[in-house]
């Protein structure tokens, strides 16, 4: 009688007290899924599988953990007392999974440790600031969110701490807008997207890369030049471009969550289809970085909490237009 009375007072069925609530048992599933996903990604198998797990699988695992957390919260409010040992354990599991599944760690590309042997040059003339670039997430936000842009780079022009004049509402106010873009390497053009108008700086586009070029620089190595100015792209699909050749101008035709301003984007991937390849490590040859000549390297980027550009100031070391 006392047991029945206690169960009635708490509002929890005796069966729940004996075997635990369903949501507390299901809480282990997203944890197992996350562990499996991390092990799978760590093996670096390459292909579409790990890209799906990195971009979509972790999201689904996080959503399932959030669903279980809300389910448990509702059950706990309806069936007092809220704090029970099995519930606390389940809450700890789903919260840990929710946090870990959303942590933006760099994509473990199968090409890591196998850099491109192509000799790349910076695609611009004059001094530019590396907004995002390098190996690590603190200097390169691209590394923590996009598998194909694992070693990508965003470049802007800056003067006295500002990348634009006026209020920056119009693309033309940004210092890099309309600047010439040169091919970082010889290769064959395999992709051209043009005709997207240059619009307001913070307007999202249906094409995240905006107007862009895709150049095959080696077998299974595709160079992307993105955020180009409308009607400025010079080569057509199938044409061969030389290293240092003028190919376009910097525009504002796409939208980037990590760089919501006119900039020049470039990255090297294993697929010519945007967003479907893995990033490839690469390096640039013959450039100045913060006033020091670099025979070879990958410039670092970065932005301070107060908005200051902390990335390297880079410049192609050759004369204008030279490779």
C-alpha positions as CSV (number, residue, x, y, z in Angstrom):
1,X,0.0,0.0,0.0
2,X,2.8,2.4,0.9
3,X,4.5,1.7,-2.5
4,X,1.3,2.3,-4.4
5,X,0.8,5.5,-2.5
6,X,4.3,6.8,-3.2
7,X,3.9,6.0,-6.9
8,X,0.6,7.9,-7.0
9,X,2.1,10.9,-5.2
10,X,5.0,11.2,-7.7
11,X,2.7,10.6,-10.7
12,X,5.1,7.9,-12.1
13,X,3.9,4.4,-13.0
14,X,5.6,1.6,-11.1
15,X,6.8,0.1,-14.5
16,X,8.7,3.4,-15.2
17,X,10.5,3.1,-11.8
18,X,11.5,-0.4,-12.5
19,X,12.7,-0.3,-16.1
20,X,13.3,3.4,-16.7
21,X,11.6,5.7,-19.1
22,X,11.8,5.1,-22.8
23,X,13.6,8.4,-23.6
24,X,16.4,7.7,-21.1
25,X,17.1,4.4,-22.9
26,X,17.0,6.1,-26.4
27,X,19.5,8.7,-25.2
28,X,22.3,6.3,-25.8
29,X,21.5,6.1,-29.6
30,X,22.8,9.6,-30.6
31,X,25.9,9.0,-28.4
32,X,26.6,5.7,-30.3
33,X,25.9,7.5,-33.6
34,X,28.3,10.4,-32.8
35,X,31.1,8.0,-31.7
36,X,30.6,6.0,-34.9
37,X,30.6,9.2,-37.0
38,X,33.8,10.5,-35.4
39,X,35.6,7.1,-35.9
40,X,34.5,6.9,-39.5
41,X,35.6,10.5,-40.2
42,X,38.9,9.8,-38.5
43,X,39.6,6.9,-40.9
44,X,39.5,9.5,-43.8
45,X,38.0,7.1,-46.4
46,X,37.3,9.9,-48.9
47,X,34.4,10.2,-51.2
48,X,30.8,11.3,-50.7
49,X,30.2,9.3,-47.5
50,X,32.4,11.3,-45.0
51,X,31.2,14.6,-46.5
52,X,27.6,13.6,-45.9
53,X,28.4,12.5,-42.3
54,X,30.3,15.7,-41.7
55,X,27.7,18.1,-43.1
56,X,24.4,16.2,-42.6
57,X,25.0,13.3,-40.3
58,X,26.2,15.3,-37.4
59,X,23.3,17.7,-37.8
60,X,20.8,14.9,-37.6
61,X,22.5,13.5,-34.6
62,X,22.4,16.9,-32.9
63,X,18.7,17.3,-33.7
64,X,17.9,13.8,-32.3
65,X,19.7,14.8,-29.1
66,X,17.8,18.0,-28.9
67,X,14.5,16.1,-29.4
68,X,15.4,13.7,-26.6
69,X,16.3,16.5,-24.3
70,X,12.9,18.2,-24.9
71,X,11.1,14.9,-24.5
72,X,12.8,14.3,-21.2
73,X,12.1,17.8,-20.0
74,X,8.4,17.4,-20.7
75,X,8.3,13.9,-19.1
76,X,10.1,15.3,-16.0
77,X,7.7,18.1,-15.5
78,X,4.7,15.8,-15.9
79,X,6.1,13.1,-13.7
80,X,7.6,14.5,-10.6
81,X,10.1,14.5,-9.1
82,X,12.1,15.9,-12.0
83,X,15.5,14.9,-10.7
84,X,16.1,11.1,-10.9
85,X,19.3,9.3,-11.4
86,X,18.5,7.8,-14.7
87,X,17.2,11.1,-16.0
88,X,20.3,13.0,-14.9
89,X,22.4,10.5,-16.7
90,X,20.3,10.8,-19.9
91,X,20.3,14.6,-19.8
92,X,24.1,14.6,-19.4
93,X,24.4,12.3,-22.5
94,X,22.1,14.2,-24.8
95,X,23.6,17.6,-23.8
96,X,27.1,16.3,-24.4
97,X,26.1,14.9,-27.8
98,X,24.4,18.2,-28.7
99,X,27.5,20.2,-27.9
100,X,30.0,17.8,-29.5
101,X,28.0,17.3,-32.7
102,X,27.9,21.1,-33.4
103,X,31.6,21.7,-32.6
104,X,33.1,23.1,-35.9
105,X,36.3,21.0,-36.1
106,X,38.2,21.0,-39.4
107,X,37.0,18.4,-41.9
108,X,39.4,15.4,-41.9
109,X,40.1,15.2,-45.6
110,X,41.6,12.1,-47.2
111,X,44.1,14.4,-48.9
112,X,45.5,15.6,-45.6
113,X,49.2,15.0,-45.7
114,X,49.1,14.7,-49.4
115,X,49.4,18.3,-50.7
116,X,49.1,19.3,-54.3
117,X,52.4,19.6,-56.1
118,X,51.2,22.4,-58.4
119,X,53.1,25.6,-58.2
120,X,50.5,28.3,-57.3
121,X,50.9,32.1,-57.3
122,X,48.7,34.6,-55.5
123,X,45.7,35.5,-57.8
124,X,46.0,39.3,-57.2
125,X,48.4,42.2,-57.5
126,X,49.2,44.8,-54.8
127,X,48.8,44.3,-51.1
128,X,45.9,42.3,-49.8
129,X,44.8,41.0,-46.4
130,X,44.0,37.4,-45.8
131,X,40.6,37.5,-44.2
132,X,40.5,33.7,-43.7
133,X,43.3,31.2,-44.5
134,X,45.7,28.7,-43.2
135,X,45.5,25.3,-41.5
136,X,43.7,26.0,-38.3
137,X,40.1,27.0,-37.4
138,X,41.2,30.1,-35.4
139,X,42.8,31.6,-38.5
140,X,40.4,30.0,-41.1
141,X,36.7,29.7,-40.4
142,X,36.3,27.9,-43.7
143,X,38.2,25.0,-42.2
144,X,35.6,24.4,-39.6
145,X,32.5,24.4,-41.8
146,X,33.2,23.4,-45.4
147,X,34.8,20.1,-46.5
148,X,35.7,21.4,-49.9
149,X,37.2,24.7,-48.5
150,X,39.3,23.0,-45.8
151,X,42.4,24.9,-47.0
152,X,40.5,27.7,-48.8
153,X,41.3,31.4,-48.5
154,X,39.4,34.7,-48.6
155,X,41.2,37.9,-49.6
156,X,40.2,41.6,-49.1
157,X,41.9,44.9,-49.5
158,X,42.3,47.1,-46.5
159,X,43.5,50.7,-45.6
160,X,43.7,52.1,-42.1
161,X,41.7,49.2,-40.7
162,X,38.8,49.5,-43.1
163,X,38.0,47.4,-46.2
164,X,35.5,49.9,-47.6
165,X,34.8,53.6,-47.9
166,X,31.6,55.2,-46.7
167,X,29.0,53.0,-45.1
168,X,29.9,49.9,-47.1
169,X,26.3,49.3,-48.2
170,X,27.3,49.2,-51.9
171,X,29.8,46.8,-53.4
172,X,31.6,49.6,-55.2
173,X,32.5,51.1,-51.8
174,X,34.7,48.1,-51.0
175,X,38.3,48.5,-51.9
176,X,38.7,45.0,-53.5
177,X,35.6,45.4,-55.8
178,X,36.6,45.4,-59.5
179,X,40.2,44.5,-58.8
180,X,41.7,42.1,-61.5
181,X,42.0,38.4,-60.7
182,X,44.9,36.3,-62.2
183,X,45.0,32.6,-62.6
184,X,47.0,31.0,-59.8
185,X,48.0,28.1,-62.1
186,X,47.9,26.9,-65.6
187,X,45.0,24.6,-66.4
188,X,41.8,23.9,-68.3
189,X,38.6,25.7,-67.5
190,X,35.9,23.1,-66.6
191,X,33.3,25.4,-65.0
192,X,32.0,28.9,-65.6
193,X,29.2,30.6,-63.8
194,X,28.4,34.1,-64.9
195,X,25.5,36.4,-65.2
196,X,24.7,36.8,-61.5
197,X,24.3,40.6,-60.8
198,X,26.5,42.2,-58.2
199,X,24.1,43.2,-55.5
200,X,23.9,44.6,-51.9
201,X,26.7,43.3,-49.7
202,X,24.5,41.4,-47.3
203,X,22.0,39.9,-49.7
204,X,22.1,36.1,-49.9
205,X,22.3,34.6,-53.4
206,X,21.0,31.3,-54.8
207,X,24.6,30.6,-55.8
208,X,26.8,30.8,-52.7
209,X,30.0,31.2,-54.8
210,X,28.4,33.8,-57.0
211,X,30.0,34.1,-60.4
212,X,33.0,31.7,-60.4
213,X,35.6,29.8,-62.4
214,X,36.6,26.2,-62.0
215,X,40.0,25.3,-63.4
216,X,41.4,21.8,-63.6
217,X,45.1,22.2,-62.6
218,X,46.0,18.5,-62.2
219,X,44.3,15.1,-62.2
220,X,41.3,15.3,-59.7
221,X,42.4,18.8,-58.5
222,X,40.1,21.7,-59.3
223,X,40.8,25.3,-58.4
224,X,37.8,27.5,-57.6
225,X,37.9,31.3,-58.0
226,X,34.7,32.6,-56.4
227,X,32.7,35.9,-55.8
228,X,33.7,37.3,-59.2
229,X,32.2,40.4,-60.8
230,X,29.3,39.9,-63.2
231,X,30.3,39.8,-66.9
232,X,34.0,40.0,-66.0
233,X,35.0,36.4,-66.6
234,X,37.4,36.1,-69.5
235,X,37.9,32.4,-70.3
236,X,35.2,30.0,-71.5
237,X,34.7,26.3,-70.7
238,X,37.3,24.1,-72.4
239,X,39.9,26.9,-72.8
240,X,43.4,26.6,-71.4
241,X,44.7,29.4,-69.2
242,X,48.3,30.2,-68.3
243,X,49.6,30.9,-64.9
244,X,49.2,34.6,-64.2
245,X,46.7,35.2,-67.0
246,X,43.9,37.7,-66.3
247,X,40.7,35.7,-65.8
248,X,38.2,38.0,-64.1
249,X,37.5,40.8,-61.6
250,X,36.5,40.7,-57.9
251,X,32.8,41.1,-57.5
252,X,29.9,40.8,-55.0
253,X,27.7,38.2,-56.7
254,X,27.5,35.5,-54.0
255,X,27.0,35.3,-50.2
256,X,29.3,33.8,-47.6
257,X,28.2,33.2,-44.0
258,X,31.8,33.7,-42.8
259,X,32.7,36.6,-45.1
260,X,29.5,38.7,-45.7
261,X,31.3,41.3,-47.8
262,X,32.9,41.6,-51.2
263,X,36.0,39.4,-51.3
264,X,37.9,37.0,-53.5
265,X,37.5,33.4,-52.5
266,X,39.7,30.5,-53.7
267,X,40.1,26.9,-52.8
268,X,41.3,23.6,-54.2
269,X,39.0,20.6,-54.2
270,X,38.8,17.0,-55.5
271,X,35.5,17.7,-57.4
272,X,34.5,20.4,-60.0
273,X,31.0,20.4,-58.5
274,X,30.6,23.1,-55.9
275,X,30.3,21.7,-52.4
276,X,30.8,18.1,-53.3
277,X,34.6,17.6,-53.1
278,X,37.2,17.4,-50.4
279,X,39.7,20.1,-49.8
280,X,43.3,19.6,-50.9
281,X,46.3,21.1,-49.1
282,X,48.2,23.6,-51.2
283,X,50.8,26.3,-51.0
284,X,51.7,29.5,-52.8
285,X,55.1,30.3,-54.2
286,X,57.0,33.6,-54.4
287,X,55.1,36.1,-52.3
288,X,55.6,38.7,-49.6
289,X,53.9,38.2,-46.3
290,X,54.0,41.0,-43.8
291,X,57.0,42.4,-45.6
292,X,58.9,39.2,-45.6
293,X,59.6,37.1,-48.8
294,X,58.1,33.6,-48.7
295,X,59.4,31.1,-51.2
296,X,56.5,28.8,-50.3
297,X,53.7,28.8,-47.8
298,X,50.0,29.1,-47.0
299,X,49.1,32.5,-45.5
300,X,47.2,32.7,-42.3
301,X,44.0,34.8,-41.8
302,X,42.1,36.0,-38.8
303,X,39.8,38.6,-37.4
304,X,40.0,40.0,-33.8
305,X,37.0,40.3,-31.6
306,X,36.9,44.0,-32.2
307,X,36.8,43.4,-36.0
308,X,40.4,44.2,-36.7
309,X,42.1,42.2,-39.5
310,X,44.8,40.1,-38.0
311,X,45.6,38.0,-41.1
312,X,48.8,38.3,-43.1
313,X,49.3,41.1,-45.6
314,X,50.3,39.5,-48.8
315,X,51.6,40.5,-52.2
316,X,52.7,38.7,-55.2
317,X,56.5,39.2,-55.5
318,X,56.7,39.4,-59.3
319,X,55.9,42.5,-61.5
320,X,52.2,43.1,-62.3
321,X,50.9,40.5,-64.7
322,X,53.9,38.3,-64.4
323,X,53.6,34.7,-63.3
